[in-house]
Structure formats: structure tokens, C-alpha cells
Amino acid sequence: MPALASADPVADNIASIVSEMAVALDRHRQASLLAPVAVEWSDGAQLHATYLTQNSGRPERAGLLIHTETPGLPGYTEAGAASAGQSHVSEGSPNARTAIDGLIDAPLHRHALMDPRLTSIGIGHASEPEPSTVLPTWVIDLASRNRPWTGPPAVVAYPGPGQMRVPLKFPSGEVPDPRAALVTPGSPLPDTGYPITLHFFGCTPQDAEVHLFRSIQAGTRVGETEVPVALVPPGLVLQTPTGDRPIEMVLFMARMPLAPMLAFRAEVTVTCGTLGRATYSWEFATRATLKPANISSVVGRPDLEGWQTVTLTVSDADGVAMPVQGTRIDAEFRFENVRTGSTPATGGAPELDWTERVSTVDGRLRFRIRMRGAARADLKVTVEDDTVPVTVPVVVEATGTGVPRQVRSSLDPFPVMPGAAEQWIASVGKTAVFGR
């Protein structure tokens, strides 16, 4: 018997978003030995997301004002304004997974998501149909952490102890960007390694000293090489025209992007309340770089309007979906053995159109092509991870080429170095607050 269509597709879509965000957030918290959080749809967060999209481009919601609402502007509500002040906002992410990943990659936003007090989040989402210059907006209400800390202080590391497949470089887009503290005002931001953070809850870290070592083999200090790092000290206040943001954690990064597929050991000596002055050490390992051999493509048959869907599947060498973005398609079309043109064309000429430019959790990128009488299209498709672009050839003809290959979801838990988590728990000795 065929499955029946849902009577409430809107509710089904909300349930799917909630489920994906819960899994996306838990995989990061699990890497740091934290308990999962409940995820639910929030009316207040939804109202604020709608307010932000309705007022896109207005100065009243620029910079850190994105966490406020202005009475009198379209979409203003008291409930939305209340949620705004206790929420994270992600703009431009096409799905829940990329929204969460982006916030975790941004260290000032990471801190609240790594709080052991966080037991639930409320989410809202707003977007406009394509084509639109308004970015998809995600609002994540963190009100459940707004309570006094009780008990002994907690220490949380990210990347987590033994975490593997760690990104290589510091992403752009956080406001304010902590890398601004490393250069003189107005200077270009440096291209640095992925942000490493040590979070304290129940005490305030002070006088941090940090080191990073690259290992020949995980789990051993034989042959370690120290990597130059930059520290953004806890307590520093980052100033912007729309508000200030303090550094609440120990935050540091390699001065250059991290090398792929290597083990690293972070070492932090810091003073924090009743914990006194102590040294914390843990390992993590970086992910592989994007390789053309791990990008495959299939071409669908033409639909009634002549459009064919091209699906790229991107994974690492272990068959795990990689987060990437499509950046460029160059095309040459063959008409009766004559090549013509490149780039997307309009009118009666062949057409190209991205439909999923950021990879899904199953590693898929999709675009569609309408041949309009061309016998063949020779494409060069460029995709990027957080380091380098990779270009792969794709040939499109009127016949399909099969089905996309299956890879493991990018929502799967991070693999962990054997024994690393246990060593961290034994050294920190505060397992009760983590809830695992």
C-alpha cells in the first residue's frame, strides 16, 4: 500500500527541521562530552526570524542590533523582541545543519551552545522564495541557560577531546570577528587555523597561556612540533559600532590554517576560581581535504520542460559526506559538432541554474540544465570546502546516467581517538556536570 501524503505538510516540515537541528547540535555537544538538548519550535524565535527578514537591509538590525527589535518596524512584537535578546541568529544557511555548524565554528557563539546548563533550545526560521536577496534566517533561543551556576566549575573543550574531522581554518562571518584583536584597526583579518576554545562555567578564566603541538602519531608526544598560535585573551572586550562583546572563554588559533589529517595537542594553563591554576591538555585530529576523486556526478533524464537535474555527491575518503559549496559552473554546449558559448544563457539558449548550492547532509549538490537542442554539454563544476576550490568535469547528454552514490551522513557523530575522552574526564574530574 503506498504511503499516504501528510495532512499537514507544514507541520511535517517543522518536525523535520527540529529533528535535523537536534542531531546537528548534539553531535557537537557529544564531542565535548555534554548532554543532548531538547529542540522545539518557538513562537518567539519564529516571530523574530520573520522580523529580521521583513527588515532586511535596515540599519536598525545591522551588526549586533540583530539581537533586538525596534518598535514600529514591520513585524515588531514583544514576544519576538524578548526572544531576540536571548538568541543566536544565523543568516544565509540553507538548512538546519549548516546553521548549527556555522554557529559552532564561530567561537563567540559557540560558548553558549557548549553551556552544560543548556537543556533545550527554541528555534524559528524564515526565508523568502527564490530569487530573493533576503538571506534565510535562523533564530535559536537559548533561554534555558539563563539561570545561576550551581556546584563546582565545569571545563569544556572544543574541538572535543579526541575529536576527529576537525575543520582546518577560521571561518569568516562572525560579528564581531575575534581575529580583529590580532591586527591593527582597519587591517585585513589574518587567515588562521580553526578556533580552539576552552570554556569555563562557574568561574572566570584569567591569565591564560596556550600552546599547540602537531603530532607524528596520535597519543604520543614523541616527535611533537610546536605550532605558532595567537591568543585572544579571556576578558578582552571586542568593540563594534553596534555593541560590544566580551571574550568569555580561552580562545586561540594557529597562525596559519591547520594541516589536514594530522593529530594536534592543545595545552592551556589558566587560573579560574576554585579550580586554581591548572594545565589542561587534549588532542584532536583534522579532516581530509577535498579531492576530485571523491566527487561523483549523475545526470537525470529531461523533464517535460527539458530540465535535467545534475547531482554531485561529495565525500571524504571514508565515504562521509563533506560540507562544501558550489561556486562556479563553466559550460560549453555542442550543436551538431560545433561548440558554443559558456556560462548560463537566457532566452532560447541553453540554461543552467543552481538548486542546492550548499551540500546537504548526504553530501549532495544539485543544479539543473536545459539543453535546448544541444546534443551535449561539457561542464566544469567548481566546489569549495574551507580551504581550496576543486574543479570536476561533468558531461551532460539527453540520457540519464544512473543514481547518486550513497555516503554516510554528515550528521553522524564525530569519530573519536581511542581513550581520549576517558583521559580528559579523568584529568578534569567534573563528569557530573556534563550529564553523560
N, C-alpha and C positions, 0 to 999 in steps of 0.2 A: 504494500500500500504506500503510495507516495506521501511524503511529509506534507502536512498542511501548512499553508502560509500563516504567519503570525497575525493575530487580530490587532496587534498594537506594535507596528514596526518601530515607532519612536521609542517605546519602552525597551524593545529588543536592542536598539542601537545604544541606548543609555547603559543597559546591562553589559553590553559588550565593551564599552569604553571603561566602565567601572572595573570590570574583570581584568582588562589589559593593564590598567594603571596599577591595580593592586599587585599583580605579578611583577610589573616593571619596578615598582618601588621596593617590593620585598626582596628581589634578587640583590639589590644594592645593600639593603639593611642586613640581609643574611650574611653577606660577605664581611660585614663588620660585627657579626655575632649579635645582632639586635633582633628583637621580636618583630613579627609582622604587624602591620596596622590594618584596621578595617577601613574600607573605602566606600563612600556613599555619595549619591548625588546631593548637592547642596543648593537650595533655592537662593541663598545669599551669594554664593560663588557664581551661580548662573547669572544672577542679576548684574553682578559686577563685570562678568565677561561680556555681557550684552552692552553695558555702558561703555566699556573700552572700545568695542568695535564701532558703536554708534558715534563715538567721538574721536575716531582715528585721525591723527594729524593735528589735533588741537594742542596748544601749548599747555592747557590745564591738565593734561595727562602725560606730559613729557617726563623722561627720566624717572626719578623716584616718586613723582606725583602719580605714577601708575598705581600706587597703593592708596589712593584717595579718590573721592568723588566730589565734584563741585555742584552744589545745589543750583538748579536752574538749567543745567545742561541736559540734553536729551538722555533719557534712560536713568537719570539720578533716582535712587531710592535709599531710604535709611538702612534697609537690610543689606543692600549692595555695598553701601559705604562702610557698614560695620564689618562685613567680610573683607573688604579691601585692606583694612589696616592690619589684618592678621593672616594675610595670604601671600603665597608666592604667585607670580604671574609668568607664564611662558608664552611668547608670541612667535609665530612663524612655524611652529611644529605641526606637521600634518597628522600626527597620531599621538596617542597617549604615551607610547613607549619613548618616542623621541622627546616629548615634553619632559618626562621624568629624567631621562638620560641627560638632557641639557641642563636641568637644574642641579643634578648631582655633579656634573662636570664643572659647574660654576661654584667655586668654594664658598662664597658668602651665602649662597642659597643652600648649599649642601648642609651647613651647620644645623639648621632647624630640622631637616629631613633625617639627620642622624641622632636626634634627641631621643634618649630612652623613654622620656615622658610621652612621646607621641604615640597615641593609641589608635587614633582614627584621623582621617582627613575627609574633607568635603570638597567635591570638585564641581566645576562648571565649565562649559565650553561654548564658544560662539564663533561662527565663521560666516562668510558670505559666498554665494555661488560664484564660480569662475565665469568670466575673468573679473578679478577684483584686486585692487591694490591693498585692501584691508587684510592684515595678517590673521590667520587663525589664532584664537586666543584661548588659553587655558588658565583657569584660576584654581588654586589649591589652597583651601582653608585649613590652617594649622592650629585652630583654636584649642585642640585637645592638649597641647603642650603648655598652655598658659596657666600654670599652677606652680607653687613654690617647690623647689627641690627638697626632698627629704632623704635622709640616710647618707651613707658615705659618698664621696665624689665618684663619678664614673669617668672612664677614659675610653674613647672610641677612636679607632684609627681608620682612615680611608686614603688610598685603597686598603682593603681589609687585610688582616694577617694571612699571608699565603695566597691572596687573590691572584688569579691569572687572567690573561687577556685584558690587561690594563691599557688604556689609550696612551699615545706617545707624546702629545703636545697639549699645551694650554689652549682651550678654545676661546674664540672671540665672542663678544656679545654681552658679557655680564656688566651691569651698571650698579655701582661703579666697578671698573676693572682694577683688581688689586695690583696688576703689573704696573699701573701708573705710579705706584710708590717706588718703583725701581729706577725711574728716569726723571729728568727734569721736566717741569710742566711744558706741555706742548710738543714734547719729543715723541717719535713713534714708539709704540709699545714693542717690547722685545718678544722674539719668538722663542718661547721657553718650553720646558718639559711639562708634563701633566701635573696639575696641582696635587700636592701631598699634604694631608691635614691630620692633625691630632687634636681631637675635640675633648674638652673637659666640661663636665656638668656637675655643679655643686661646689666649684671653686673657680678662681680666675687665674689662668696661666700667666706667668711672668718670667722674664729673663731667660728666654729660650735660646739654646744652642742646637744647631741642626747639622746633620751630615747625611750624605747619601753615597752608598757604595755599590758598584757594579760587580756582580759575582761571576766567576767562571762556572760555578755549579751551585745550584740552589742548596741551601742547608749547610754550606761550609764557608768559612771566612778565608780559606787558603786562596791566595791569588786575587783577593779583592782589590779593586781600584776605586779610589775616591772620585766622585763626580762633583764638579763645581756646582754650587747651589746658590739660590737667592732666597733670603728670608723676608717675609712681610710680617713684622713682629706683632704679637698679640697686644691689643690695646691701642694700636695705631688707628687714627680716625681718617677715613678717606672722605674728602670733601668734594661735593659736586654742586652745581648751581641750583639743584632742586632738593638738596638734602645731604646729610652726612651718614656714613655707615662705619661703625667700628669693626675692627678685626677681633673676633671673639675666640678664635682658635689659633693654634700654631700652624702657620701656613708657609710652605716653602716649595720650591720647584727647582729642577735642574736648569742651568742657564741655557741649555740647548735642548731640543726635543730628545726624548729618550730613544735609545736604540731598540729595535724590535726584537722580540723573542729572547729576552735576557732576564735574568733574575737580578733584583735590586734589594738592598737592605737599607731601610731608613732608620736613623738613630736620632732621638730627640732627648735632650736633657733640659728639664724645665722645673720651675718651682710652682706649686699650686696648692694653696691652703693646707689642709691636714695631711695631704699626700707628701708634703715637704718637697725637697729637691730630689728628683729621681730621673733615671735614664730609661727610656722606652725604645725598644728595638723590634722591628718586624720586617718580614720580607714580602715582596710581591713580584710578579713577572709580567712583562709587557706582551702585547699581542703581536701577531704577524702583520706584515704589511700587505697591502692589496697586490695581487698578482693576476695578470691576464689569464693564466691557465685556470684560475678558479672562478672565471666569469663565463657563463654559458648563456646561450640565447635560443629562443624558439619563436617562430613566426606563425601567427594564426591565419586561418583562411579568411578571405574577404567577407564582410557582412553585406547586407542588401544595399548599403550606400557606398560600398567599395573600401571601407576602412579595414585595415588589418592590424591586430594588436601584436606588438613585439614585446616579449617578456625576457628581461635579463635576470639571471639568478646569480647572486654574488655570495661567496662563502670564503672561509679560510681553508687551509689545507686539511683541517679536521672535519670539514663539512658543516661548520657552524655559520649561520647567516651573519654577514658583516654589515654594520651600519655605514652606508655610503650615499652619495648624492650624484645624480646625473647632472652634468654641467654643459655638455655640448653634443650636438649631432651634426656631422658633415655628411652630405649626401650627393651622390652622382646617380642620375637616372639614365637608363638605356632605352632609347626608342629606335627600334629597327636597326640595331648595331651602331647607333650614334649616341654618344654620351652628351648630357646637357646639364648645366646648372649645378648649383649646390645650395645648401641652406633651405629652410622652409619657404615654399612658394604659395601663392594665393591664386584665386580665380580658377581657371581650367588647368593649371599646372599641378604637379604632384604636391602633396601636403604632408607635413609632419607636425605632431602635437604631443607633448609630454602629458601623460595622465597620472603617473605616480613617479615623481622625480626623486623622492627620498625613499630608500628601501624600506619595505615592510618587515615585520618580524620574521617572515620566512625568506628574507633576502631578495625580494622581488622589486625590480624597477620596471615600469611599463611606459611605452609610448605607442602611438598609433600612426599609421602611414596610409595615405590614399595614393595609389599609383597613377590613377587617371590615364590609363593607356600605356604606361611604361611597362616594358617587359621585365625589367629588373632594376633594383636599387642597390648600390654598393654604399653602405653606411660605415662611418667611423664614429663610434659612440664613446664619449669620454666620461668616466665616472671618477669620483674622488673620495678617499677616506679623509682622515685628519692630517695626512702627510703629503702624498703625491698623487697627481692625476694618472690614470691608466686609460689607454685607448684600445678598444677592441673592434675588429671588423664584424659587420653583420650584413648578410646578403638576404634581400627580400625578393621573392618571386610570388606569383599568384597562388602557389600551392603552399599549404602549411608544412611545418617541419617537426611536428610531434608535440610533446607536453613538457612543461618545465620540470627540471630535475628537483628532487626533494632534498632539502637540507634541514639541519636541526635549527630550531627557533632561536632567535637572538634573545628571547625571554628566558631561556634555560638558565639555571643557576650558574654562576661563575665556577669553573673548576678551581680547586684549592690545592696548594702544595701539601703533601702528606705531613701531618704533625704540626703544621704552622699554627693553626688555630689553637690547638691544645697548649703549645708553648706560650702563646700570648695570654691565654686565660690563666695559666699557672703563674706568669710573671706579673700580671696586673692584679689578679686576685679579687675581682669585683664581679663575679659571674652573676650574682643575684639580681643586679640591676638590669642586666641585659634581657632577661626574660626568656632565654633559650636553654 
